[in-house]
Amino acid sequence: MKHFAIFKRLAGSALLTAALAHTAPAQTMNTNTNHSDLAVLGGGCFWCMEAVFQRLPGVKTIASGYAGGHTENPTYHQVCAGDTGHAEVIQIEFDPTVISYDKLLNYFWEAHDPTTPNRQGGDAGTQYRSIILYRNEAQKLRAEKSKLEAQKLFSSPIVTEIVPLKTFFKAEAYHQDYYNENSQQPYCQMVIQPKVEKIEKKLKKSAP
């Protein structure tokens, strides 16, 4: 099962040199309005989470990054080594008049398995833990309530951490918009694409 993590590291290493010159901002989705809020979530590989949440109506931008640890300005390779305490996360800028924080959390529980500690599929390590980093007391209370409701959907206990956000560190440029830019990579096809197809199918069914 470790081959998934190997695919990730090889893919990242192969793209690093070319991508260092690429400084485009995180992918922009949907309409741009004056209504914005932020959510920070981690559910395994940030490439997977980014690809799923990019497709949700009301999501404006997404940045992949690191949070929940103790190392300042960590690099991807430091986080992969497991010594920083950080998890791979995404910072979601969303329009709360289109999609609520509660609705984002509903998709969060569907986008990964929150019952597996420090693992998502073949990706293993503390950086892949399930985590919600709240920005204020309101988000904390809503996250705790959402977790209780989500537990009804799983036979095993949810292990998702709910912790305050201290600092979000944006990941290297080559991690941003990763699936859209590298959909032919083996990891993208084997791991991310099924998640994307699942969410697109769900959105199509719910469309008016």
C-alpha positions in Angstrom: 0.0 0.0 0.0 3.0 2.3 0.3 3.2 2.7 -3.4 0.6 5.5 -3.4 2.9 7.6 -1.2 5.9 6.7 -3.5 3.8 7.9 -6.5 3.3 11.2 -4.7 6.9 11.7 -3.9 8.1 10.8 -7.3 5.5 13.0 -9.0 6.4 15.9 -6.7 10.1 15.5 -7.3 9.7 15.3 -11.0 7.7 18.5 -11.2 9.6 20.5 -8.6 12.2 22.0 -10.9 9.8 23.3 -13.5 7.2 24.3 -11.0 9.4 26.5 -8.9 9.1 29.1 -11.7 5.3 28.8 -11.6 3.8 31.3 -9.2 0.2 31.3 -10.2 -2.3 31.8 -7.3 -4.6 29.0 -6.2 -7.3 28.1 -8.7 -10.3 30.4 -8.8 -13.7 28.7 -9.0 -17.3 29.9 -9.6 -18.4 33.6 -9.3 -16.4 36.2 -7.5 -18.5 38.1 -4.9 -17.9 40.3 -1.9 -19.1 37.5 0.4 -16.2 35.4 1.7 -15.3 33.2 4.6 -12.5 30.7 5.2 -12.4 27.0 6.3 -9.3 24.9 6.9 -9.8 21.1 6.6 -7.5 18.1 6.3 -8.6 14.7 5.0 -5.5 13.0 3.8 -3.6 14.1 0.7 -4.3 17.7 0.0 -4.2 17.0 -3.8 -7.4 14.9 -3.3 -9.2 17.3 -1.0 -8.4 20.3 -3.3 -9.7 18.5 -6.4 -13.0 17.5 -4.6 -13.7 20.9 -3.1 -12.8 22.8 -6.2 -15.9 21.4 -7.8 -18.4 22.7 -5.2 -20.6 25.6 -6.1 -19.8 28.5 -3.8 -16.1 27.7 -3.4 -14.1 30.6 -4.7 -10.5 29.7 -4.2 -8.5 26.9 -2.6 -4.9 26.8 -1.4 -3.2 23.6 -0.4 -0.9 23.9 2.6 0.1 22.8 6.1 -1.3 23.4 9.5 -1.7 21.9 13.0 2.0 21.5 13.7 4.9 23.4 15.3 7.4 24.0 12.5 7.5 27.5 10.9 7.3 27.6 7.1 7.6 23.9 6.6 8.5 22.4 3.3 6.7 19.4 1.7 9.7 17.1 2.4 9.8 18.2 6.0 6.1 17.4 6.4 6.5 14.1 4.7 9.2 13.2 7.2 6.7 13.4 9.9 8.7 15.7 12.3 6.8 19.0 11.9 3.5 18.0 13.4 1.7 19.5 10.5 -1.1 17.9 8.5 -1.7 18.4 4.8 -4.7 20.7 4.6 -6.7 22.9 2.3 -7.7 26.5 3.0 -11.1 27.1 1.3 -12.4 30.6 0.5 -16.1 30.2 0.1 -19.2 32.3 -0.4 -21.4 31.6 2.6 -24.5 32.9 0.7 -24.0 30.0 -1.7 -22.5 27.2 0.4 -22.5 27.2 4.2 -19.7 26.1 6.5 -22.0 23.3 7.6 -22.5 22.1 4.0 -18.7 22.2 3.5 -18.4 19.9 6.5 -21.0 17.5 5.1 -18.9 17.2 2.0 -15.8 16.8 4.2 -17.1 13.6 5.8 -17.9 12.2 2.4 -14.5 13.1 0.8 -12.4 10.9 3.1 -12.6 8.2 5.7 -12.5 10.0 9.1 -12.3 6.7 11.1 -8.7 5.8 10.1 -6.1 7.4 12.3 -3.1 8.9 10.4 -4.0 7.2 7.1 -6.1 7.6 4.0 -5.9 4.5 1.8 -2.2 3.9 0.9 -1.1 7.3 2.3 0.1 6.7 5.9 1.6 9.2 8.4 0.5 11.9 10.8 0.4 14.4 7.9 -2.6 12.5 6.5 -4.7 12.7 9.7 -8.3 13.9 9.6 -8.5 17.3 11.0 -10.7 20.4 11.2 -9.0 23.6 12.2 -11.5 26.2 13.3 -11.0 29.9 13.0 -13.4 31.0 15.7 -15.8 29.7 18.4 -18.7 29.5 16.0 -16.8 27.2 13.6 -15.7 25.1 16.6 -19.3 24.6 17.8 -20.5 23.8 14.3 -17.6 21.4 13.7 -18.3 19.5 16.9 -22.1 19.3 16.1 -21.3 18.1 12.5 -19.0 15.4 13.8 -21.6 14.1 16.2 -24.1 14.0 13.3 -21.6 12.3 10.9 -20.8 9.6 13.4 -24.3 8.1 12.6 -22.9 7.3 9.1 -19.9 5.3 10.3 -19.7 2.0 12.2 -16.2 2.9 13.6 -15.5 5.9 15.8 -14.6 9.1 14.0 -11.0 10.1 14.9 -11.1 13.6 13.3 -9.3 16.3 15.4 -11.1 19.6 16.0 -8.4 22.1 17.0 -7.9 25.9 16.7 -6.1 27.2 13.7 -2.9 28.9 14.6 -1.2 29.5 11.2 -1.9 28.2 7.7 1.3 27.8 5.7 0.7 27.7 1.9 2.4 24.8 0.2 4.8 25.1 -2.7 3.5 26.4 -6.0 3.7 23.0 -7.7 1.1 21.6 -5.2 -1.5 24.1 -6.1 -4.3 23.0 -8.5 -2.4 19.8 -8.7 -5.1 17.4 -10.1 -6.2 19.8 -12.8 -2.6 20.3 -13.9 -1.5 16.7 -13.6 -4.5 14.5 -14.2 -2.4 11.9 -16.1 -0.1 11.2 -13.2 -0.6 7.6 -11.9 -1.6 8.8 -8.4 -4.1 11.2 -9.9 -5.7 8.5 -12.0 -5.7 5.8 -9.3 -6.6 7.8 -6.2 -8.0 11.3 -7.0 -10.0 10.6 -10.2 -12.5 8.3 -8.4 -13.1 10.9 -5.7 -13.7 13.6 -8.4 -16.0 11.4 -10.3 -18.0 10.6 -7.2 -18.5 14.2 -6.2 -19.3 15.2 -9.8 -22.0 12.5 -9.9 -23.4 13.7 -6.7 -23.5 17.3 -7.8 -25.2 16.3 -11.1 -27.9 14.4 -9.2 -28.6 17.4 -6.9 -28.7 20.0 -9.7 -32.1 21.6 -10.3 
